[in-house]
Amino acid sequence: MSETSTGAPDDVNVPLDHPRWTVQWADGPVPDRRRPRPLIGHDGPVRAVATAIVDGRPVAVSGSRDGTVRFWDLATGEQFHDPVTGRTDPVSSLTAEVLSVATAVADGRPVAFSLHGDDAVLVWDLATGRTAGEFVGLVESAVLDGRRVLLALGADGTLHVADLLTGRRTAAFPSAVGLAMLDGRRVVLTVDDIDVERTVRVWDLATGEQLARSAEAVRTVELDGRVLAVTAGEPDQEVWDLATGEPVDAPSAAPVLSGGTDRPGVTTVTVVRGRAVAVGLDGEEPRFVGPLAQARRNGAPVRTRAGDTAVLDGRTVALTAEADGTLRIWDLTDDGQRANGMRVIRPVGASGTAPALPPAREPDAQLWPRISGRGSGPSDSGGPVLVTVEQDDTLVVRDRATGRPLGPPLTGHTGKVRDVATTVVDGRPVAVTAGADHTLRTWDLTHTHGGGPARTGHTATVSAITTAVLGGSPVVVTAGADRTLRIRDLTTGQPVAAPVTGLEGEVTAMVASVVDGRPVIVTAGSGDTLHLLDPAGGERLGEPVTSHHGRVLDLAGATLAGRPVVVTAGADRTAAIWDLATRRPVGEPLTGHTSRVTAVATADLAGRPVAVTGSWDRTVRLWDLGTGRQIGEPLTGHTDWVTSVATAVVDGRTVAVSRSRDGSVRLWDLATMREAGEPLTGHTDPNGPMVVTGGARPVLAIGQGRAVRFRDLATGREAGGEYALPLPAAALGAAPDGRLVVAFGPEATVLCPAAG
């Protein structure tokens, strides 16, 4: 659960792209205007998300099973640092997944913490995106040669020794596996995994002196209830009693050298001042033997979680190893201090130094639950809104006081919702969710409802859209897989004529025209014919027109020599022009494509009607409808099938827009027959619909799965973010006054550009 207030921190003044599109009317469930955009980039399920304020900007930090931590600017939806990862296992070459993330203000700077599958808790500077250190396990405090020190274990197994008066690290021992007292001095046992023998070493913690290096164990036997190890030596071999650490004299060693029961597993024996103190084990960690083994059991073990904490003067504290090697102790006690909704953690003592820790450690107190703030939003000032994740993986915005839902559930993720965090962007409360569908999604919590009342419409997927004028008023015409055609007032959504039923198959392309002063709807489906329908009376106008394309794949309307025509795109690699009054072809088919023609659009170019076609042959071609001839050379650049085309006028230039299965959208200047600007990329659903709307400032609307994305054709930039849908976008239609008709499943909605 997460919570938020409707007030913004005083220093937050970063604009979020306002949803440019609002619902005018809709069938069925109203599309949710609370979903401005998804945040896409992770290659695996997103496990956790937290929010923060960096340089006055609201940001999100996410962690994923792909092993990365990513940083997102919530105003733009873009990543503002490169992704970062934890450590990679040298054996498996796998990077540990990220289990959780949290944010805080540490010593005046915003930081993020990431908990990884290998128990590492890493710290990231949110201003730079670079590592700021890591949390290390607190082992114990000790006195070494009169100095009060802290012993701490890093996530990588390095034992750090820090002077508690200065906070500076004085020594570090990689791959530490045990601590003990040897002849009154504190020692550490380490293992070197670089070589095959996994060399075991013993070090004096106070001086950093290596006291011993392991010798090879050539044989280990059990004799009379004792475990004895034989080491290689010059000139003679030596035998050690592993229970006492003492050497075995020559007479007693003779049976070992000649017989005894073999007991495999010991690979090395470490000897200090004539006494065995540790052994290396085959495939396992080394261990102390003899009296040191008992000392280790009674003392503090080295192996602790990186997130362990300790109690200092009644306050919970934790330790970080800073990027510059400094060790710092932090006060994690929840005292209510907040900065922009983030928990504030401060160093213990003046200037980041700290007094000695008591020997006792709080074994069950771990760092993560204390600073993660799960269930806390951007402000603890008593805000009225809660965001809850339900069992069906939807989110519900609730009144904090009553717990009652405010509007319908938020839907959009296609898998489990793993985490939710909240923040305030441009004065508006926003929730950010982490999903198993590899995405994060942002939700504008100021909108608890969208659009007007629900209404009924098609009973199967809407497959084609066009607009027309009927009785002097603009109408929207939709055709669906239920074999019906519906005509509704574009402004109100109310039916203006009875549905046309009994269509022959599913309509896949549709265009409106006027023939002899009478509105006509031309449809094409899965076959070879064109159908003309009267939208007002529901009548079929004459017999179907056979196109001889094999299959009509797309339609576009135009006026040629004052007569209404349609241009068809066919599976037979041709396009054709049809006179709607006579129902006959105009001239010969338009030939030139070497594969099926998948898309067609029309425009006016310097006073002459033209058509633009796209094909599986990866080209876009321009045709003069008056002569039936191709204009110029094919427009090339796409590396896969062209799936849709559209035309527009941008800054006085007539342009064509083409979308391809290669994931790109390209803009072509039809006067120069050259590509205009760089391709627009990142459109992973190339078969989705595409249309241009917006009038004097044309906007390209692109169906992208369960969303519609918008691009300003003059700049190529996003225009108002994206509009999320409960189902994939099936069809788009441009409408007067810059409006857009969107079909998703059996429903349709009309979107209007927001004022300003």
QUIVENBEL-V484204 format. One record per helix or strand. SS is the DSSP state (@ for helix, = for strand). FROM is the first residue (numbers start at 0). TO is the last residue. Records with the same first field share a line. If there is no record, write none. Layout:
SS: FROM-TO / FROM-TO
This chain:
=: 1-3 / 20-25 / 36-39 / 45-53 / 56-63 / 67-72 / 77-78 / 83-84 / 87-87 / 94-94 / 97-105 / 108-115 / 120-124 / 129-143 / 146-152 / 158-162 / 168-172 / 175-181 / 184-191 / 198-203 / 209-212 / 214-222 / 225-230 / 237-240 / 246-246 / 260-261 / 265-271 / 274-280 / 286-287 / 307-307 / 309-311 / 314-321 / 326-330 / 337-338 / 341-346 / 365-365 / 384-388 / 394-398 / 404-404 / 409-409 / 416-424 / 427-434 / 438-443 / 461-469 / 472-479 / 484-488 / 494-494 / 499-499 / 506-514 / 517-524 / 528-532 / 539-539 / 544-545 / 551-559 / 562-569 / 574-578 / 583-584 / 589-589 / 596-604 / 607-614 / 619-623 / 628-634 / 641-649 / 652-659 / 664-668 / 673-674 / 679-679 / 689-692 / 698-702 / 706-711 / 717-723 / 728-733 / 739-743 / 746-752
@: 249-257 / 290-297 / 349-351 / 366-370 / 735-737
